[in-house]
Structures are given as structure tokens and as C-alpha cells.
């Protein structure tokens, strides 16, 4: 814990690992370890987090909060490293139109709703800018192998919820070369929020420098107003581990698999 060897918190897994290897294996001794206040991962990162406080009154255990909690649990118990960025800054999006013939933006609910015409928005996220500067360089502690995970939530608007949506995600290296693309084509929405997860494994720290997210959405009813697809702000996660590629691949893949399983159980 605070003031003890290693200072606890998210370094707890490393300290436990050290004690096990150094005492048990190196010196042939055994020891007991007590972990206090295990709810700290929820209380510290969610219940008192400034950037989530506003929405807690409406939905204390929303999908976003519970997903963040699960990531922090794995970070605490397993030593998983991750960084997170939400693409919620409206000025960072290039859009074809806002208003009657474009998007309707509700910043309070973090929802963009399309009209009867195709609405398009695109953002370019520089991983170095968003993660290195914002985390005082901890981006470089991710290790050489990590997963880039893109998450997005979408749904239709009534009375006909079968609105249309398409998302294209592109990964570029430092030279501007396209190294990978996700494009599921046109999707049909429903009344329930659909949570999309896209992951891309990276074996070198700077293998991907920029991520470009492009979204297209429209209403199928051709009504005046905004009765089309609703989209949230995408979230970009970097989920890393240590320098051992095999161990990282196992842990990070299990986290993404857990995300998919939880979403399938609740929404499919």
C-alpha cells in the first residue's frame, strides 16, 4: 500500500510477482500477502473520477463504467498496462454538415444523431500526441507488444429503428503508410445500443502512429429532423503488458475476448 515497498495501487501485481520469485524461488521461503481495500479500483477510478462524475447520477453502472472497472481490475490483479482516450472533442471531427441536413449533436448525452441524408464525420488521432503528452511519457512503458482497441456504441432512432451505419478504421505508420483497415460495410441498427469492438495487435511501439475513424450514418425514414442512427464518442484503448510477447498476447487477447463476451451476453 501507500508508504510500503512498491507503493501498492497499480504496482501491486509487480510487487506480488517480486515477492513470489525472490522469496519463494530464490531463497526457498514462503510468505503470505494481504490485499486491503480491493474496491479501490472502482472507488478511485469511477466513483470519484471527474471526467465520469457528470454521468454517474444518470447511470452509475453504465457499460462504459463497468468496462473501465474490468480493465482496472485486470490492471490491479495482473499488472496489465493500458491507456485510454475518448474522441469526444467536437473540434477534432471533420463533418459534412451540422444541422437540418447533417448531424444533430447533443454534447450533454454524448450523442450524434443523423438525419435523412448520409451524414459523415471523421477524426484523426495521433497516438503520440494523445497518449505520450497526456501521460508524461508512460506510453513508452507499454512494451513493444500491445493491442490497439477501438470501441464504439451505436443504435437506431424510432419509430423505424433500422437506420443505417458504417464505420471505417484505418491505421497508419509514421511514414503515412496504411498498415491495416477495418470496414464491416453497411450495418442495420436496432433499438438497443450495439457495442462494437475492433482490435489490432502491434509488435513494435511505433508501428502505428495515427488512427483515422470515419463514420457514415442516415435515417431510413427520410423524415425532416433527426431520426437516424445515434453514435457515441469512440474510445481508443492501448492494452499492453511486459516485454514478453507470448505472455502479452495471451493477456491482452483475453481482455478483448472478455469485452466481446460481455457485450454478446447483454446485447445479442
Buried (B, 14 or more C-beta within 10 A) or exposed (E): BEEEEBEBEBBBBEBBEEBBEEEEEEEEEEEEEEEEEEEBBBEBBBBEEEEBEEBBEEEEEBBBBBBBBBBBBBBBBEBBBBBBBBBBEBEEBEBBBBEEEBBBBEEEEBBBBBBBBBBBBBBBBEBEEBBBEEBEEEBEEBBBBBBBBBBBBBBBBEEBBEBBBBBBBBBBBEEEEEBBEBEEEEBEBBEEBBBBBBBBBBEEBEBBBBBBBBBBBBBBBEBEEBBBBBBBBBBBBBBBBBEEBEEBBEBBBEBBEBBEEBBEEEBE
